Amino acid sequence: MKNRILLFTFYFLPVFFSGCMKEDHNVIKIALVSPFTGDLAVLGQGMKKAVEMAVEDANASGKFKGITLKLVTFDDRADPKEAVNVANRIISDKKIFGVVGHLNSGCSIPASQVYAKENLVMISPGSTNPKLTLQGLKNIFRVCTTDDIQGNFAANYVINNLKIKRVAVIHDKTAYGQGVAESFKNNFEEKGGKAVSFDGIDSGDKDFKALLTSIKTKKPSLIYFGGPYPECGLITKQAKELGLNIPIFSDDAINSPEYVKIGGKATEGDYATMIGIPAEKLPKAKKFVDKFKNTYPDTDMQPYDTNAYEAASIIINAIENTNIDKLKIVDYISKIKFNGILGKTSFDKNGDTLNKNISIYKIINGKFVYVGK
């Protein structure tokens, strides 16, 4: 009996593993890396839904006969060290043909160096720190514009449209938050404005009343914040509680319904920039937006969803047009002229998108409302 069991095992094991290998051979993976836990998890979950849609659209199109595209997700927790760990796991999986991510510049910059070892393409939907693409890495791209563009735009808007000359600047000390805050401050002062203070906070802080009390004595007409919505929502709420009734102006990382949920009525009249043009203003994005809302009717779209869909679509397009040759993907994307939901996307020699559009939003009646670009 024992011999029969052994004979059965040796006879069927090769068949079993052959089937697994065949299935694996017919699968190509695209990785999405973002925070899926912690304060920024809602952004990562939105991006996941968008990339899932891109992968589903590609599989349904019939372009990859006999091949199935598969999305695999990795949580970097918005932590640079974890981002490097995740990147090493990704390059060890030879079935991964491209990476959508990372979201945070502080994660993208160190992780990009890991991907460069294998010349694995990475397209970030939201990392805006200029340092990311100034490292001389040929495999790194982004579909968002950079902080120097965003900071300059915000400074222009505050001076020319809001007619404000005195501001207080706060940032969260991260590569992203501090980077965009410095860009705003430098451009604002070059244009004749005055930054009455420039302060850093720690990500995860909850009580800003001591800092805001100090800022109040300096009589700014506006607070510019560099960083994401969790801290900014609390800052605008606590500022109003202290009688500091001035608007907050911030970056694309607060442009989420979550900001209003945290700050409540205190957010009314606050401003935020957003990289790119609103999806509802782009003809090709309407189909995506409608499908997203129909697929996830109880879910708010987040600021990087369209960018994540586009980044995934570019990688998928490269896989198709290089005949599934992983070694050719980076070179193909460096020369791409992709007509997608963001309009026409192509990249400069550093991997930066040539789309330099920035939009401005104001919170009116509890919602971010587009007011110009």
C-alpha positions in Angstrom: 0.0 0.0 0.0 2.8 2.3 0.9 4.5 1.7 -2.4 1.3 2.5 -4.3 1.0 5.8 -2.5 4.6 6.7 -3.4 4.0 5.6 -7.0 0.8 7.8 -7.1 2.7 10.7 -5.7 5.6 10.5 -8.1 3.2 10.0 -11.0 1.0 13.0 -10.3 3.4 15.6 -8.8 5.0 16.4 -12.1 1.6 16.9 -13.7 0.5 19.1 -10.8 3.6 21.3 -11.0 3.5 21.4 -14.7 0.0 22.8 -14.5 1.2 25.5 -12.0 4.1 26.4 -14.2 1.9 26.7 -17.2 -0.5 28.9 -15.4 2.3 31.1 -14.0 3.9 31.3 -17.5 0.6 32.8 -18.8 0.4 35.5 -16.1 2.0 39.0 -16.3 1.9 41.1 -13.1 1.7 44.8 -12.6 2.6 46.0 -9.1 0.9 48.9 -7.3 2.7 50.3 -4.3 1.0 52.8 -2.0 0.0 53.2 1.6 -2.9 50.8 2.2 -2.8 51.2 6.0 -2.4 54.3 8.2 -3.7 57.8 7.7 -3.2 57.8 3.9 -4.8 54.4 3.3 -7.9 56.0 1.6 -5.6 57.3 -1.1 -4.0 53.9 -1.7 -7.4 52.2 -1.8 -8.6 54.7 -4.4 -5.5 54.0 -6.6 -6.1 50.3 -6.2 -9.6 50.6 -7.6 -8.3 52.6 -10.5 -5.5 50.2 -11.4 -7.9 47.3 -11.1 -10.0 48.9 -13.7 -7.1 49.4 -16.0 -6.1 45.7 -15.7 -9.7 44.6 -16.1 -10.0 46.7 -19.2 -6.9 45.3 -20.7 -7.9 41.7 -20.0 -11.3 42.3 -21.5 -9.9 43.9 -24.6 -8.5 40.6 -25.9 -5.1 42.2 -26.7 -3.2 39.6 -24.7 -4.3 36.3 -26.2 -3.4 33.5 -23.9 -1.9 36.0 -21.3 -3.6 37.3 -18.2 -2.6 40.5 -16.6 -2.7 40.5 -12.8 -2.5 43.3 -10.3 -0.4 42.7 -7.2 -0.4 45.3 -4.4 2.2 46.2 -1.8 1.8 48.4 1.3 4.7 50.7 1.9 2.9 52.4 4.8 4.2 55.8 3.6 7.5 54.8 5.2 10.8 55.1 3.3 12.4 52.0 4.9 9.4 49.9 4.2 9.3 51.2 0.6 12.8 49.8 0.1 11.9 46.5 1.6 8.8 46.3 -0.7 10.9 47.3 -3.8 13.3 44.4 -3.1 10.4 42.0 -2.9 9.1 43.3 -6.2 12.3 43.0 -8.2 12.6 39.4 -6.9 9.4 38.5 -8.7 10.3 38.2 -12.4 6.7 38.1 -13.4 6.3 41.8 -12.4 6.7 43.9 -15.6 6.1 47.4 -14.1 5.4 49.3 -11.0 2.7 52.0 -10.4 3.9 54.0 -7.5 5.0 55.0 -5.1 2.7 57.7 -3.9 4.9 59.5 -1.4 8.1 61.2 -2.7 10.0 60.1 0.4 9.2 56.5 -0.6 9.7 56.8 -4.3 13.2 58.3 -4.1 14.9 55.4 -2.2 12.7 52.7 -3.8 13.5 53.9 -7.3 17.2 53.1 -6.8 16.2 49.4 -6.1 14.1 49.2 -9.3 17.0 50.7 -11.3 19.1 47.6 -10.4 16.7 45.5 -12.6 15.8 48.3 -15.0 12.2 47.8 -13.9 9.9 50.6 -15.0 8.3 52.7 -12.2 5.7 55.3 -13.0 4.6 57.4 -10.0 1.0 58.9 -10.0 1.7 61.4 -7.2 5.4 61.8 -6.2 6.2 65.4 -7.1 9.5 66.1 -5.4 11.9 67.1 -8.3 14.7 65.0 -6.8 13.0 61.8 -7.9 13.8 62.2 -11.6 17.1 64.1 -11.1 18.9 60.9 -10.1 19.8 59.9 -13.6 17.7 56.7 -13.5 16.3 55.8 -17.0 13.5 53.6 -15.7 11.7 56.2 -13.5 8.8 58.3 -14.8 5.8 60.2 -13.4 2.5 61.3 -14.8 2.3 64.2 -12.3 4.2 67.5 -12.6 6.7 68.6 -9.9 6.7 70.7 -6.7 8.6 73.5 -8.3 5.7 74.0 -10.8 3.0 73.5 -8.1 4.7 75.8 -5.6 5.2 78.5 -8.2 1.6 78.3 -9.4 0.3 78.6 -5.8 2.5 81.6 -5.1 1.3 83.3 -8.2 -2.4 82.6 -7.3 -2.0 83.9 -3.7 -0.4 87.1 -4.8 -2.2 87.9 -8.1 -5.7 86.4 -7.4 -6.1 86.6 -3.6 -4.0 89.8 -3.3 -2.3 88.4 -0.2 1.2 89.4 0.8 1.7 87.9 4.3 1.6 84.2 4.8 2.7 81.6 7.4 4.1 78.4 6.0 3.9 75.0 7.7 5.2 71.7 6.4 5.4 68.1 7.6 9.2 67.7 7.1 8.8 65.0 4.5 10.4 65.1 1.0 7.1 66.0 -0.4 5.6 68.3 2.1 8.7 70.3 2.9 9.7 70.3 -0.8 6.5 71.9 -2.0 6.4 74.3 1.0 9.9 75.5 0.2 9.0 76.0 -3.4 5.9 78.0 -2.5 7.9 80.2 0.0 10.8 80.9 -2.4 8.5 81.8 -5.2 6.2 83.8 -3.0 9.0 85.9 -1.6 10.5 86.4 -5.1 7.2 87.9 -6.1 7.2 90.4 -3.3 5.4 88.5 -0.6 6.6 87.9 2.9 6.6 84.5 4.8 6.2 85.6 8.4 7.1 82.1 9.6 8.3 78.7 8.3 7.6 75.8 10.6 7.9 72.0 10.4 5.6 69.5 12.2 5.8 65.8 12.5 3.5 63.5 10.5 1.0 62.0 12.9 0.9 65.0 15.2 -2.6 66.0 16.4 -2.2 69.1 18.5 -1.1 72.3 16.7 -2.6 74.9 19.0 0.8 76.1 20.4 2.2 76.6 17.0 -1.0 78.3 15.7 -1.1 80.6 18.7 2.5 81.7 17.9 1.6 82.2 14.2 -1.5 84.3 15.2 0.7 86.9 16.8 2.5 87.4 13.4 -0.7 88.4 11.7 -0.6 86.4 8.5 -3.5 86.6 6.0 -3.1 83.0 5.0 -1.5 79.7 6.0 0.2 77.7 3.4 0.6 74.0 4.3 2.9 71.4 2.6 1.7 67.9 3.3 -1.3 65.6 3.3 -4.9 66.0 4.6 -4.7 64.4 8.0 -2.6 67.1 9.6 -3.9 69.9 7.4 -7.5 69.1 8.4 -6.7 69.4 12.1 -4.6 72.6 11.5 -7.5 74.5 9.8 -9.9 73.3 12.5 -7.7 74.3 15.4 -6.8 77.6 13.8 -10.5 78.6 13.6 -11.0 77.5 17.2 -8.3 79.9 18.2 -9.9 82.8 16.3 -7.3 82.6 13.5 -9.9 83.0 10.8 -7.8 82.9 7.7 -7.8 80.5 4.8 -5.5 77.5 4.4 -3.9 77.1 1.0 -2.3 73.7 0.4 -1.2 71.1 -2.2 -2.7 68.2 -4.1 -2.3 65.9 -1.1 -5.3 67.5 0.8 -7.5 67.5 -2.3 -9.7 64.7 -0.9 -13.1 64.5 0.7 -11.3 63.2 3.7 -9.9 66.7 4.3 -13.4 68.1 4.8 -14.4 65.2 7.0 -11.5 66.0 9.3 -11.7 69.8 9.3 -15.5 70.1 9.1 -16.9 73.6 8.6 -13.5 75.1 9.3 -12.4 74.0 5.8 -14.9 76.3 4.1 -13.0 78.7 1.9 -9.7 76.8 2.0 -7.8 76.3 -1.2 -5.8 73.5 -2.8 -3.8 73.0 -5.9 -4.1 69.8 -7.9 -1.6 68.4 -10.4 -3.2 68.2 -13.9 -6.7 69.1 -15.1 -9.8 67.8 -13.4 -11.0 64.5 -14.9 -14.5 66.0 -15.5 -12.8 68.6 -17.7 -11.0 66.0 -19.9 -13.2 64.4 -22.6 -11.4 61.0 -22.5 -11.6 60.9 -18.7 -15.4 61.1 -18.6 -15.8 57.4 -19.5 -13.4 56.5 -16.7 -15.1 58.7 -14.2 -18.6 57.3 -15.1 -17.4 53.7 -14.9 -15.7 54.4 -11.6 -18.8 55.8 -10.1 -20.9 53.0 -11.4 -18.5 50.3 -10.2 -18.0 51.9 -6.8 -21.2 53.9 -6.2 -20.5 54.4 -2.5 -16.9 55.5 -2.9 -15.5 59.0 -3.3 -12.9 59.3 -6.0 -9.5 60.3 -4.6 -7.0 62.8 -6.1 -4.6 60.3 -7.6 -7.1 57.8 -9.0 -7.0 59.1 -12.6 -3.2 59.3 -12.5 -2.9 55.7 -11.2 -5.2 54.5 -14.0 -3.1 56.4 -16.6 0.2 55.1 -15.2 -1.1 51.5 -15.4 -2.4 52.1 -18.9 1.0 53.3 -20.1 2.7 50.2 -18.7 0.1 48.0 -20.3 0.5 49.8 -23.6 4.2 49.2 -23.4 3.8 45.5 -22.6 1.6 45.2 -25.7 3.8 47.1 -28.1 7.0 45.5 -27.1 5.5 42.0 -27.7 5.7 41.3 -24.0 9.5 41.9 -23.9 10.3 43.1 -20.4 13.8 44.3 -21.5 12.3 46.8 -24.0 9.7 48.4 -21.8 11.7 51.3 -20.4 13.1 52.4 -23.7 9.6 52.2 -25.2 8.0 54.4 -22.5 10.8 56.9 -22.7 9.7 57.6 -26.3 5.9 57.1 -25.8 3.2 59.5 -27.0 0.3 58.2 -25.1 -3.2 59.5 -25.7 -5.1 58.6 -22.6 -7.6 59.9 -20.1 -5.1 62.7 -19.0 -4.7 63.8 -22.6 -1.4 63.4 -24.4 1.4 62.1 -22.2 5.0 61.9 -23.1 8.2 62.3 -21.0 11.3 64.5 -21.0 14.8 63.1 -20.7 14.5 62.9 -16.9 11.2 61.0 -17.0 9.0 64.0 -16.1 5.6 64.4 -17.9 5.4 67.2 -20.4 1.9 68.0 -19.1 2.6 70.8 -16.6 -1.0 71.8 -15.9 -2.0 72.7 -12.4 -5.6 73.3 -11.2 -6.9 75.3 -8.4 -9.8 74.3 -6.1 -11.7 76.1 -3.4 -13.9 74.5 -0.8 -17.5 75.7 -1.3 -20.4 74.2 0.6 -18.3 71.4 1.9 -16.8 70.3 -1.4 -13.7 71.0 -3.5 -14.9 73.1 -6.4 -12.7 73.7 -9.5 -12.1 77.4 -9.9 -9.4 77.6 -12.6 -6.0 76.4 -14.0 
